[in-house]
Amino acid sequence: MTERHQKARADLRQWQESQPTNFYTSNHQLQRLLKRLMAPERFAQAQNHLESFGQVAAGPLDQAAVINNRHWNLPRLERWSPIGERTEGIEHHPSYHDCGKAIYEDGRVISVYAQSPANLHAQALFYLSSHVGEAGHNCPVACTAGVVKALAGAGSKALKARWMPGLLTNDYSQRLDGAQFLTEVQGGSDVGANTVRAVPDGESLGTTRWRIHGEKWFCSNADADLILMTARYEGGPEGTAGLGLFVVPRLLEDGSANHFALRRLKDKLGTRSMPSGELDFNGAVGYAVGLAQKGFGTVMRYVINTSRLYNTVGCAGISRRAHVIADGYARARRAFGRPVFEFPLMQEMLASTRSTSAALMAGSLELAAVADEAEAGRLDASEQAFLRVATNLAKMRSCQHSHRVVLTGIETLGGNGAIESFSVLPRLLRDNVVYENWEGTHNTLVAQTVRDFARHRLHEGFLAGLTARLEAAKGLSKPLAPAFETIERTQHALVQMADVRDPGLAALMLRPHAEALADAFFAASYATDIAQETDPTRKEAETEALAHFCQTQLGQIPATRDRAYAQRIHTIASLTD
Ligand SMILES: Cc1cc2nc3c(=O)[nH]c(=O)nc-3n(C[C@H](O)[C@H](O)[C@H](O)COP(=O)(O)OP(=O)(O)OC[C@H]3O[C@@H](n4cnc5c(N)ncnc54)[C@H](O)[C@@H]3O)c2cc1C
């Protein structure tokens, strides 16, 4: 090996050693943000927990997720027990359970729902676990949170008593985890086209027992203990109004497998450690969660909104990790005799990943805090409108951003960026593609926003909430100018759209504004967060990051590429934690 080889390898080792051993303590912004968003007692209580889980996530969880995602360790369908009993089981590599133990026991991401308020605390933990991608369990955690909320909010006493203790335990071996199956082969966005049927069949568990018949086409966490699913209740109308929401246990009360069959597991691009299958329900026993006639409302309120928030926070975690990997690499890797960090073109890439991941972190966790306020009944109608619209827009935009951030990270690593064994970035990119699709495609979310604006006038509360947030970020109105202009442009567009009766055309007209509104929200959250910074040098650098985010995402004209611009990207890229 030549001296040059040795030096290059030493640089790569330096990059590896630069990577954080704790995703929480190495993240100054996250600590500042949670200190502001959490009540002081809750912050004091959460601090130790986040600190210890930050270490687990950066260490054992990260390592187990790598092993678990190797294609020879992926889950396999094992439908029968050794002695020929039908189990519809899935065999996992031991590293899958290592990830699960870390997330359920060290992370306690689900068991914090036993306390109230819980969204922000749970999402802060989920943000940390998402640094390692989906990891086989982050989708199940989001689904389980939906089951917890649906049962707590709409389930009967009997159903709660039967399953809540298992759902809320942090003992991984004893836990009950959840899944949520809506999609059928004829359409996922068009849930009203569902045909799976539910037929009443006597009583058990002190309530009506239903039998579920039909096929579900996309079933993630396919070996979950409790499936929350939509099915058409007998005698109901067409469309979403005819959908009930049912909880279907994997095992019947006598311990035998419920009446469904796992047809096959899907061979997926991303989230590969987590099994997604196709299921046939052949008279499976289930129980309605709330009134069957209100199933669609229940699933939207408790399940889909929860999953969309998890998705957004997950994308923020993925972005942060990609930025940190790229940042460390650029400082260690040399080309043309100097660290590649020193090239302004590289600083521009890092300024972009840094400012975007910072804005996503602030916005996604602020949404979790607002969700806590909503659950505590402290939001007026206007703020409720804000939460609903912001959740949908943030879900759409966050994964578009994280996709770009991970790609930029991969580009930073040059050829090594494309190598699975070199870093987690290829896996983060693949997971992110799935995040873009499930819980509502981009188009579906824009279409829903158009409906919300036209039918329920939710733009009024949303724009009022956004304006109030931007105005509250005192002293940062200059960098936020493009965000204020976004609101003006949207108001103008809404006037032009007022007479448009074709929802497809209205969605087409709204789309660029929908993306810009999401960015204005992320910018407002980040500005409010920066306002708390006490170190003036850092505050100045982060204000530049905010200005960069606003100009690159919301600016009407490309930023002028002069010396001042070069200085700005250098300042942002030089932020070290
Ligand atoms: C790995 C993976 C796991 C999944 N796990 C689950 C699960 O556990 N449970 C579950 O229920 N689902 C799951 N899904 C399904 C997912 O939620 C759906 O794929 C998604 O909702 C989109 O539905 P679809 O695939 O039927 O696409 P379609 O609805 O057929 O959409 C096709 C295209 O048409 C566009 N489109 C649809 N409607 C409109 C409109 N009104 N305006 C403009 N464009 C429109 C979409 O944006 C998309 O580009 C999973 C998907 C994946 C990839």
The ligand as a MOL file (V3000), in Angstrom:
LIG
                    3D

  0  0  0     0  0            999 V3000
M  V30 BEGIN CTAB
M  V30 COUNTS 53 58 0 0 0
M  V30 BEGIN ATOM
M  V30 1 C -43.9750 -0.4980 0.8440 0
M  V30 2 C -45.4000 -0.0830 0.9540 0
M  V30 3 C -46.1160 -0.4390 2.0690 0
M  V30 4 C -47.4540 -0.0940 2.1970 0
M  V30 5 N -48.1410 -0.4700 3.3080 0
M  V30 6 C -49.4660 -0.1720 3.4150 0
M  V30 7 C -50.2250 -0.5900 4.5480 0
M  V30 8 O -49.7100 -1.1730 5.4770 0
M  V30 9 N -51.5310 -0.3070 4.5910 0
M  V30 10 C -52.1650 0.3360 3.5840 0
M  V30 11 O -53.3580 0.5720 3.6850 0
M  V30 12 N -51.4780 0.7410 2.4800 0
M  V30 13 C -50.1490 0.5130 2.3930 0
M  V30 14 N -49.4420 0.9180 1.2840 0
M  V30 15 C -50.1750 1.4530 0.1630 0
M  V30 16 C -50.0860 2.9420 0.0040 0
M  V30 17 O -50.7580 3.5990 1.0480 0
M  V30 18 C -50.6730 3.2400 -1.3690 0
M  V30 19 O -49.7850 2.7020 -2.3180 0
M  V30 20 C -50.9040 4.7040 -1.6000 0
M  V30 21 O -51.9590 5.1490 -0.7880 0
M  V30 22 C -51.2380 4.9990 -3.0640 0
M  V30 23 O -52.2520 4.1760 -3.4950 0
M  V30 24 P -52.0750 3.3100 -4.8180 0
M  V30 25 O -50.7890 2.5830 -4.7420 0
M  V30 26 O -53.2990 2.5020 -5.0100 0
M  V30 27 O -51.9470 4.3720 -5.9530 0
M  V30 28 P -53.1480 5.0350 -6.7330 0
M  V30 29 O -54.1440 5.5330 -5.7620 0
M  V30 30 O -53.6010 4.1220 -7.7820 0
M  V30 31 O -52.3750 6.2420 -7.3920 0
M  V30 32 C -51.6370 6.1340 -8.6110 0
M  V30 33 C -51.1880 7.5260 -8.9850 0
M  V30 34 O -52.3440 8.3540 -9.1830 0
M  V30 35 C -52.2470 9.5300 -8.4140 0
M  V30 36 N -53.5700 9.9730 -7.9760 0
M  V30 37 C -54.4780 9.3000 -7.2450 0
M  V30 38 N -55.5370 10.0950 -6.9920 0
M  V30 39 C -55.2770 11.2840 -7.5510 0
M  V30 40 C -55.9750 12.5350 -7.6200 0
M  V30 41 N -57.1490 12.7070 -7.0330 0
M  V30 42 N -55.3890 13.5480 -8.2810 0
M  V30 43 C -54.2000 13.3900 -8.8830 0
M  V30 44 N -53.4890 12.2520 -8.8530 0
M  V30 45 C -54.0350 11.2090 -8.1940 0
M  V30 46 C -51.3650 9.1630 -7.2290 0
M  V30 47 O -50.7350 10.3140 -6.6680 0
M  V30 48 C -50.3690 8.2150 -7.8880 0
M  V30 49 O -49.3530 8.9600 -8.4720 0
M  V30 50 C -48.0910 0.6250 1.1600 0
M  V30 51 C -47.3510 1.0160 0.0360 0
M  V30 52 C -46.0270 0.6640 -0.0590 0
M  V30 53 C -45.2600 1.0840 -1.2830 0
M  V30 END ATOM
M  V30 BEGIN BOND
M  V30 1 1 1 2
M  V30 2 1 2 3
M  V30 3 2 2 52
M  V30 4 2 3 4
M  V30 5 1 4 5
M  V30 6 1 4 50
M  V30 7 2 5 6
M  V30 8 1 6 7
M  V30 9 1 6 13
M  V30 10 2 7 8
M  V30 11 1 7 9
M  V30 12 1 9 10
M  V30 13 2 10 11
M  V30 14 1 10 12
M  V30 15 2 12 13
M  V30 16 1 13 14
M  V30 17 1 14 15
M  V30 18 1 14 50
M  V30 19 1 15 16
M  V30 20 1 16 17
M  V30 21 1 16 18
M  V30 22 1 18 19
M  V30 23 1 18 20
M  V30 24 1 20 21
M  V30 25 1 20 22
M  V30 26 1 22 23
M  V30 27 1 23 24
M  V30 28 2 24 25
M  V30 29 1 24 26
M  V30 30 1 24 27
M  V30 31 1 27 28
M  V30 32 2 28 29
M  V30 33 1 28 30
M  V30 34 1 28 31
M  V30 35 1 31 32
M  V30 36 1 32 33
M  V30 37 1 33 34
M  V30 38 1 33 48
M  V30 39 1 34 35
M  V30 40 1 35 36
M  V30 41 1 35 46
M  V30 42 1 36 37
M  V30 43 1 36 45
M  V30 44 2 37 38
M  V30 45 1 38 39
M  V30 46 1 39 40
M  V30 47 2 39 45
M  V30 48 1 40 41
M  V30 49 2 40 42
M  V30 50 1 42 43
M  V30 51 2 43 44
M  V30 52 1 44 45
M  V30 53 1 46 47
M  V30 54 1 46 48
M  V30 55 1 48 49
M  V30 56 2 50 51
M  V30 57 1 51 52
M  V30 58 1 52 53
M  V30 END BOND
M  V30 END CTAB
M  END
